[in-house]
Amino acid sequence: MLDFLFGILDLFARAIAFVLDVWVSVSRLRQFATIAITGRPDTDPRIEIPPDPKSLSPAAERARAEAEARRDHQSKAIAAIGGDPKRRLPT
């Protein structure tokens, strides 16, 4: 009975190894085909890089400056009463 169990486990391990070997072989064949067809290795990035961020409009810049001023004012007020200035008041 124990030999049968180990035989089944061995069969599963060999099947997984075979599938992984086929997978690696196909991957290498695709890389070879890319080099053979284009003459250069596939160096295109697999990650899409977002474009540069757009600059903010003047109204958005003013809104950001006002929000930062409010945060600074709140931090100073909290520090003046002896609290933790990093803790923000609810808005």
N, C-alpha and C positions, 0 to 999 in steps of 0.2 A: 504493500500500500504506500509506504514511504517512497519507494523508488518511482512509483507512478506519479506521485505529487512532484517530486524533483524533476521528473521527465517533462511534466506540463510546464513547470516554471522555466526549465531550460528552453522549451519550445517558444514560450512567450519572449524570453530574453533574446533568442536568436531572431525571432520575427521583428522585434523592435530594432535590433541592430541592422537587420536587412533593410528595413524601411528608411532608417537614418542614412545608411550607405547610399541608397538610391537617391535620396533627397540631396545629399552632398554632390553626388555625381551629376545630377541634373543642374544644380547650381553652377558647378564648374563648367559644364558644357555650355550653359548660357553665357558665362563670362568669356569663354573661348570664342563663341560665335560672335559676340559683340566685338571682340578684338579682331577677328578674322574679317568681318564685314566692314567695320569702320576704320580699322587700322590703328585704333587707339583704345585704351581701356575706358570703361565706364566710370567717369569721374564726376558725373553730375551729382549734386547733393540730393540726398533722399528727403531732406527737410526743406520745407518752403520757408523762406525768410520773408517776413512782412516788410512792406515798403517803409521808407522813412516816415516818421510821424509828421502830420501836417501841423503847421504853425497855427496857433489859436487866433481867433478873430479879436479885435480890440475889445469888444464887449465881454468875451470870455476871459481875456487878460484882466479886465477890471474886476470881474466877478471873482477870479482867483485871488487877486490882491485883496479884495474886501474880505474874503473868507480867511485868508492868512492873517489879516489884521484882527479879525474877530477872535481867532484862535490865540494870537499873541496877547490880546487884551484879557481873555479868559485865563490864560496861564498866569499873567501878572496878578490878576485879582485873586486867584487861588493861592498863589505864593504869598500875597500880602496878608491873607488871613491865616497863614500857617499850614496850608494844605500841600498836597503833592502837585506840583505844577504840571506833571505829565498826565495827570488824570483830567479828563475833559468833562466839562459840564454838559448835560444833555441839552440838545438844541430843539 
